[in-house]
Amino acid sequence: MSNRKSTTWLAACALAFGLGMATTAYAHHSMAGFDRAKTVTLVGTVKEFKWANPHSWIEMEVPNDKGGVDTWNVEMTAPFVLVRAGWRSNSIKPGDKVTVMAHPQKDGAPGALFVSVTLANGETLTDRPLNAGPAK
């Protein structure tokens, strides 16, 4: 292979590697946008429960103080972690009345990082394994 072809090939490989790393970094975004010092209580109705990798989501409608409804997106962890905590893909369904505890977004947008959900029957689910002790 000529020196010029070798350099072109090496540059193409470096570009492909860089793009692959950028995609990976984007998919595993930072949690810095959430205010972990604050916890909000969201009482509302599940619009959709997305059981998906890399993160599950609860999309819920929460009444606001103006007489309307805000749609909140609550980011959760991966399904395999939720399964260890006792979840199933149908643990919550559209139409369920729930109370979600979550860390809100720092910018005030209606989004949050999941802490727990209390179902209408009083059962509370978290993302902690069932046999885990208290957090230290």
N, C-alpha and C positions, 0 to 999 in steps of 0.2 A: 504494500500500500504506500502511495506517495505521501510525503510529509504534509501536503496541502489536504489530501483526503483524510488523513489521520487527524489533523487539527479540526476539520469540519465535523468529523464523526465524534470526536471528543466533546466539541462544543454542543452538538445535538444531544449527546448523552447527559451532559451537565444541565442543559435546559430542561430535559425531560425529568431528571431527578429533582430539580428545583421546583418545577410545577407540581410534581407529586408530593413534595414536602409541604408546599403551600396549601394544597388541598387537604392534607392530613391536619395541618395546623388549624385550618378554618373549621373542619368538622369537629375538632376537639377544642372548642372555644373556651375562653376564660369565664369564670364565674364572678369576675370583678364587677360586673354590672348590677349585681344583687347586693342589697344592704343587709348583711348577715347580723347586724346589730339590732335590726328591727324585725318584728314579726307582725304580720297583719292577719286578721281573721276574715275570711271570705265566706259569706253565707249565700248560697245560691243553688242553681240548677245546672247539672252537667249537660253541656251541649254536645260534647264529644270526648271520648277517652281514646287516646291514640297509644296503643300498645306496640311500640316500635323501637328499633335500635337507631342511633345510639342512645336516645332518650325517649321515654314515654312522656305523654302530655295529658293534662286535664284542661279542656277548654270549657269554661263555665260562664254562665250569665249571672251577674251580681247586680241587684237593684242599687241604684245610686241615690244620693240625697236630692236630686233634681226631679225625681219621679220616673226616671228612665232606667235603662239597664246598660251596664258596661260588660263587655266580653273580656274576660281575663284568661290568659294562657299561663298555666302553671307547669313549669318544667320539672320533670322527675328524673330518676335514674333509669338505667337500662332494665329491661324485663327480667334478665337473669338475676339481678339483685332483688327486684321486687318479689320474684318467686320465692327466694330464700326468706323473705319477710312475710310470707303467707298469702301473697297476692295471686290472683288468677287473671287471665285476660278479660274476664267478665265481672271482676270485683265491683266495678262501677259501670253504669250504663247511662246513655242519654236519658234525661228526664229524672234521674235520681236527685233528690234534695240532699245536699252535703254541706259540711262546714270544713273548710280547708284552712290550715295554718301554714303560712309561707313567708319567706323573706322577699320583700318587694324589690322591684327594680329601683335603682338609685335615681333614674331620670323621671320617675313618677308615672311612667307608662303602665297600663294595666297588665302587667306580667310579674311573675314571681317564681321563686325557687321553692319547691315542695318541702314541707316539714311533716305534715300529717293530714289525714282526712278522717272526719267522723261521719259515718253513714247515718241514715234516718233511724236505723234500729239501735243506735248508740255505739256500734262497733267502731273502734279507731284503728286505722292502718297507718303504718309508717314505712320507711324504707330500711329499717333495721332488721336484721335477722331475728327470727322468733326466739332463739335461745340466747340472744345477746343480753348482757347485763346492762346496767345504766351506763350512759356515756361518761367518760372520765375527762 
